[in-house]
Amino acid sequence: MSPIRVDGPPDLEGSLALDHREAAGADWELDYYSRPILEPDGKKRWELLICATPTPLGSAQEPAEPFRWARICPATSVNSVWLKEAIEAALAEASSLGYGQPRRIRCWRGSMRTMVQRAAEGLGLELVPSRRCYSLVEWLQQRQLEVYPQEPGYLAGPLAPPPQAIRPVSVPLPEAVRGDRWSWATLPFGALAEAADWEIGFAGLVNLPAAIAAATPIPGIRLFSRTRALAIAGWLAGLEPVRLELDGEQLVLEAGLEDRWLLASLPAEEASAAAGAFAAARENAAGLQFIAMQSADGAERLDGFWLLRDLADG
């Protein structure tokens, strides 16, 4: 029997919609890196890609399509000065098109973190080192398949190595945020279309992939704490959760750029069964998975809810 147990979506009749009165625009996701193209001078092309994070909570005033912006950088100008000026140009263009100005920029490559941070700080923007850049990764994958191969000087092969070549050892959660217990869970994909209307303390929703049947089960976990659910949810939100995985007999949460947090240790038999079931469910759901934080099984409120995606980020 599969260890993944089925739970329905929370009962949210009469619940309040999430607060989205923010005046700022959506967060931005940024990649500043070389591409598989040789320029006429023999140097690899460098490119800056910026896209807004789509959100189900976007205001009615925001344009329907998330902002996207690309600019080629001369290989001799790869530095924080050029990057700051380019981000300034992107901000100006976004404003002219009616997009709100971002408060935060997510950078998904650890090797570029310092340079991006210098540029962002010079513009008063907060940098969030995070692989929670699902829209950016999808855009990169699309460009790798459809754009770069059409360019003169294209070099066939993968874009670049993943941000982390060696996985760090998973670290146990601090005792204060371990909660009381946890359980496997699933939600039907169709229920997630209404997630923006659920009552959630800390929400991390993402744009849903297309062409998934409404009944498709999305795998995840539920965390419970009778007295500290909201505080734990706030702490987890700050981690920038990326994906769940079973590493041997350990249930691990990957977060940020390279953080790995040990959520639980499972008996060998359960871990073996869970690994196969969770991987299969995740594959059928286009990489989607979730974490829910609640005070109790029957609680109508979700103190935290994060959608995650397992995407090839290299």
N, C-alpha and C positions, 0 to 999 in steps of 0.2 A: 504493500500500500504506500502511496506517495505520502511523504511527511508534510507536504504543503496542504494545509487545511483551508477550506474555502470560507471566507467571511464576506458578507454583503457590504455595500456602501453604507456609510453612517446614515441614521435617520435624521434628516435635516429639515423637516417640516417646521416652518415658522422661524428658521434660523436667519441670522443677519448676513448679508453679503459682506465679503471682505472689504475693508477700508482701502479705497484707491483714490484718495483725494490728493495724492502727490502732485505738485505743480511741475516737477521735472519730467523729462521724457524717460524712455526706457534706458536701461543700462546698455552699454556698448561692449562688444566682444572684439578683441583686436589681435591680429597676427602680423608680425613684422619679421619677415624671414626670406631666405633665398628660395628660389623656385627652380624646377628642373629645366631651365632654359639658359643656353649660352648666348650672351650678347656678342655683337660683331667684334668687340675688343677682347673676347675670350674669357670674360668674367661672367659669373653666374648672375642672373637677374635677381634683384631684391625687390620685394613688393610689400606694400602695406595694404592690408584688408581690414575694414571696419564694418561691422554690422550691428544693428540694434537687436537686442534680445526680444523676440516676439513674446507677448504675454496675453493670456486670456483676460487680463484685467486692464488692458489699455483703454484710455479714455476715448470717448466718442469723438473728441477733437483731433486725435492722432490720425494721420493718414492710414489707409487700409494696409498698405505694404510697408513692412519694416524697412528702415533706412539701411542702405548698403553703399559703400564707398571704397574705391580702389585707386592706388597710385603707385607707379613704378618708381623705385629709388635707385639712383646711380650707385654702383658698388663702391665708388670712392666717397660717397656721402652718407654711409651707414653710421649714424650717430644720433644722440638724443636731440641735438639742435635741429637737424633735418626733421626728425620725427615730431618734435613739438610744433614746428611750422606746418607740417602736414596735418596733424590733428587739428590745429587752428583752422586750416582750410576746410577740413571736414565739418567742423562745428559751424562754420559760416554757411556752408552749403546746406547742412541739415536745417539750420534756422530759416534759410531762404525758401526751403521747400515745405516749411510748416511743421517740422519735427521739433519736439521738445528737446531741451539740452540735457545730456546725461549728467548724473552726479558721479557715476562709477564706471570704470573701465575694467573689464576682466581680461587678463593676459594669461594665455595657456601654456607658454613656453618658459620654463625655468631659466634657460640660457639667456633670454632676452629681458628678464624681469628688471634688472637694474636700469637698463637703458629706457625701458618703457616707464618705469617709475619716475625717473628724472624728468621725462617729457610731461607726464601727467601732472606731477606736482607743480611744474612751472605754469600749468593752466588751471590750477586749483581743483583738479579732478582726483578722486580717490582711486587708487589702484587696488584691485582685488586679484591676487594670484590664484588662479582657479582653472581647473579643466572643465568646469561647468559651462562650457562654451559650445553647446550642442548645435546651435544655428551656424556658428562659424565653421565647425567641423564638417557639417553637411555641405556648406558652401565650398569649402576647400575640396571635398570629395567630388563635387560637381565640376569644379574647375579642372581638377586633375583628369577627369574623364573627357570633358568636352571643350575646354579652353586651351590649356597648355599644349596638348598634342597638335594643335593647329598652328602653333607659333613656330617661326623659323628658329632653329637652334635647339629644338626640344630634345631633351635627354630622357629616353624611356627608363622607367623605374619608379620606385616609391618616392613620395614627396620629400620626406625627411624622417629621421628616426623619431620615435615617440619622445615626449618631453622627459621621460624618466627611463633610462636604460636598465637600471638595477632597482628592483622593488625593495623599498625599505622594510624592515621587520615591523609587523603590526604591534601597536602599543595598546595595552589595556585602557579602557575608558577610566577617567578619574572616578573614584568611588562616589563622589557627590552627584554624578550624572549617570549612574548605572541603572537607576530605576528599580522596579520590583520584579518584573518578569517580561518575557517577550513571547511571541508566537509567529508562526508562518501565517500568511494570509494571501488571498487573491481578490482582485476586483475585476468585474467585467469592463472591457475597454469602453463600452458605451457609457458607463457611469462617469468616466473621467471628463466627458464633455460638459458635465454640470459642476465640475470641481470648483470653478470660480465662484459658485454660489453657496458653497459649503461654509459653515462657520469654522474658521481655522485661525489659530493664534499666530503661528509662523508658517507661511506658505511658500513653497518652492515649486511652482507649476511651470511646465514647459509647453511649447507648441506641440500638439499631438501629430504624429505621422499619419499620412493618409493611407487609405486602402487597407485598413484593419477592420475585420468584422466586429460588430458591437459586442458579440458574445465572447470574444477572445479573452481568456483569463490573463490578467496582468499580475505577475508574482511580486510579492513584497513581504514585509514584516511589520508587525505591530509591537510597539514598545509601550509599557504601562508603568505609571507611577501615581500612586494615590495622592501624594502630597506635593510632588515637585514636577508635575508633568509640564507646566508652562515654562518653568525655569530650565528644564532639560531641553525642551524644544528650542528655546532661545540659544542655548549653547550649541546645539547641533546645527542650527541655522548658520552660525558663524563659522562652521567648519567647511562650508561649500561642498556638501555631499555630492559625489559623482556616480558611484556604482557600488553594488553589493557583490560579493563573491564568496564562495566557499573554498578556502585554502586548506586542504587536508581536512582536519577536524575543526577548523576555526571558521566562524562566520565573521567576515571582515568588511568594514566600510572604508572604501577609498574616498578621499576628500582632498580639497585644495589642489596643490600641484603634485605632491608626492606623499601625503599623509595616509597612513593605514591604521585604522582603529579596530581593535579586537572587540567585537560585540558579544560573542558567546563561544564557548567550546562545546562541541556536540559529541555524543557517543559515536564510536567509529561506524557502527551500522547505520545510524540515522544520518550521519554526515555523508556517507557514500550514497544512500538513497536520495538525500536532499540535493546533492550536487547535480545529479543527472536530471532530476525533476525540475530544479530551478533553472538550469541551463536551457533545457528544452522549452520551458514556458517563456523564458526571456527571448529566445530566438524567434519563437512564433509571434512575439509581440514587438518585433522590430527593436529589440533591446530595452524596451520600457520595463521599469520596475519601480517600487515605491517604498517609502518608510512613513509610517503613521505613528504619532505619539498621542496617547490618550491617558486619562486618569483611571478609566475602568472600561470593561467590555461594553457596557450599555450606554456609555457617555455619548450624548448627541454631538458635543463639541469635539473637534480635533485640535489639540493644543499645538500640533505640528503635522504638516503633511508635505512630503517632497516627492516629486516625480524625478526619476533618474533615467539615464539612457546609457546603455553599453554600446558605444560607438568606437570604431577604430580611429584613434586620435593621432595617428602618425602620418 
